[in-house]
Structure formats: C-alpha cells, structure tokens
C-alpha cells in the first residue's frame, strides 16, 4: 500500500513498519471527465479490501463454529471495511497506511471519526491470523523462553491471559504485546476498538472479547471461549513469526559488550 | 435464592422497586436480589425471542446481581478495616455490576407483551412532552434508533427526563454505566440495552433491526407513570 501510494506521488514515504506489506489493497480505476476542457484522464483511487482468514471458515470447529466465523468475518469485519472506505472517500486520512491512521487517529485518547473503523479492520485481520486449526498447546523455542522469562512459566502466562480476559468490562480485546520500553511481553486489555499500537506497544496476538465473537457458540460463558482459544486455537506459529519481526525493533537479549 | 423462590411475585416486585433487602448474615450490608420478570420469557416474541430473554435474565442479570453483592460485601469489609486502597479498587466492580443490576431492572419494566398493551404509543403528559421536545413521537424513535445504532461497543440508549429543567433528552451510556452517571437530575423513563447479548441470537449483526422491532413491545404506560411522578 505504502509503496504503491508513494509511487503515485500521493504520499510521503511512511515510517518503517513492524508488519510486512499486507494484502489490504483493492484498486479502482475511474475515468473522469474534467470541467470545461473536456480532458479525459484516469485517476487511481485505493481503498481497503477485506482480507481472508488463512484457513477455511469451518476449520476452527468445534471451538469456533463456521456460523460464527461467517458472521464475524463476513458481516462484522466487512462492515468495518465498508465503513472505513466510506469515510476515506472524504477524509484527510486517505492514503495513510492502517497503522499510521490508527496512531494518528487515536489522537491521544480523543479518537477521530475514522479511528474506530480503521482499528477494527486492523484488529480483526490480526485476530484471524492469530488463530489456526489445531492451534493451542504450548509454544516452543525462543517464544517459550521469552514467556517463561516474563511470566515465570507458560502456566502463569495462560492463567494471566484468561484472568485478564475475564476482567474486561464490556466489549474489547485482550492482547499479548511486546512492550518497547520495558522490553518484555505483557498481557493487556483494551476497550472496544482500541489498539495497543497507539501506545507504541508491538501486538503479538489478540483475542476478540466482543460478545459477537463468542455468543452463538458460548452464550455468556466467556471463560470457556477464552480457555478454548488458548488451549486449541491460538497460532504459536504466527506468534513466533511476529516475535521474530518484533525483535528487529526491540532488543530482547542481554547487553553483549565485546571484549577487546 | 431459597428465600426468593419462596416469596411471592408481589413481594419480589416490592423488593426490586426498593432495590435492596437486608441480609442478616452479611453484617447489615443491604444486598440486592434478582427481580422476577412481570411476564413469561416467551411473551415478547417475535420481537425478542424467549431464549434471549431467559439467558438475559437468568445468566446476565443474575451475574450482575451476584457480583454486585460480592463487591458490596468486600466494600463493607474494606470500609470496616479502613483500607482505603481496597475501597477505591472496588469502585469499578461496583459501578459495572451495580449499574448492570439497575439498568436491567429498569429494562424489564420497559418491556411488555403486545397482548397486554406493549407498543401502544404514549398518551397525555408524556406524549405531549415528547411532541414538544422532539417534534413528534416518530422523531423520538428515529433519534433513539440512530443513537443506539451508532453506539460503539456495549451500552445503553435512554429516554431521559431532566427533573429540574423538566425537559426530555436522548442519552447514551457506555457498558453498564447507569443514566445517573450522565447527570444527577436525569430520570430514566426508558432504557434500551444495545449490548450484543440483548439481540445477537436473533438479529446477529443487524442491530438496527433489533432497535426497530423493540418498539413493538415497549411499555409506554410505565414510562408515562415515571414521568408523571417525576414532574409532579
């Protein structure tokens, strides 16, 4: 998106991103006839598209039903994409990457109108990729070591993740983030659409705690939903890739002073 | 709970109106009880399904009641010990669960089966006040539908009366914040729950359909009585 927009001269180059170029882009070519000179030219406008989960919609059963994914992805996620595109048609944020829009649009806690849709588009995309069929279990290698370092043990992390998810009042998200300043992993909850990107943290994985994410499958039993996510759905594979990327921005090692 | 099942509907309604009943075991802390619904779970169909009403009352509201009572007892212990950090730390649980109990207790009274007069538009004083403050009854419904649909996340949309200014307004509150958090003079005449649990099993992501259908089972007679008591 960013490279594309820059090539068109629409945008200055965006800042380095902790995420790879994502498949958000949908391009539309529009012929326009301009004013009195009747000169025809084509203008390319770019909006966001709905990204597809990296598995079939029934692949997360029985822990997340096909019906839930159909609605959650096909309706809720799609509505956020459509709502954002509608706003971008007349917005100063047209041409921003989603991450830039989320950071700027958060506006130090007084979110601008585009913020909600932009953050929810990003959050949901990130959520679908945080899961995989036959996920769950325990991570391995460096991710497990980092979790043991920052939470004491994987069991402690698992318990803190569940406890934190249950403590959120209302709609929102629970996240595993890498804190830049503290250089450690942490579990945080955010209300409604709020993204930890706005606070400078690097998201590693997330779980949707809006009721629409679990009500058809679990009714009011958020605990069972969260427990099944961490035991059977979370993709430690994705987490490992995201941690590797995050380590380009945060030094997780001990200071290594070369001996002369 | 055993007490509750023994008591008649009438005494339960009285307890719910008062909002509190003392429990001797809890050192005088006045805890709250889950009020009975004044109609059957299935009585609001097809506007709201029986399954939604049952879960909403037996699971969601009951959980707010249980957690509010638990927080009240913890608060009592913290106050007795003079433990200020614990008192402050309990505030969010009290606001959320106490608000959930207050809001749902109002909500059940705001609903009524069609066969018993649900959906009949307000008359007399409240009807006149709605015309004066919103232009028409239809304009009020349109405004509440729009504000309810636009609410981000979970929350409530209210028809409120400012009892000092004697003026009606539409308000929204986030999560389980009760209307009083928007102003000490505001009296809730009608509250509509726009949490997803209030409609998801039936309406899925289409919150506007839930909002347009709920008017068929609104108890305007109750809202009118609250209005007349408040302005008297």
Interface residues (C-beta under 8 A of the other chain):
Chain A: X71 X75 X76 X79 X116 X169 X170 X171 X172 X191 X192 X193 X210 X211 X212 X215 X216 X219 X220
Chain B: X55 X59 X60 X63 X92 X96 X152 X153 X154 X155 X174 X175 X176 X195 X196 X197 X200 X201 X204 X205
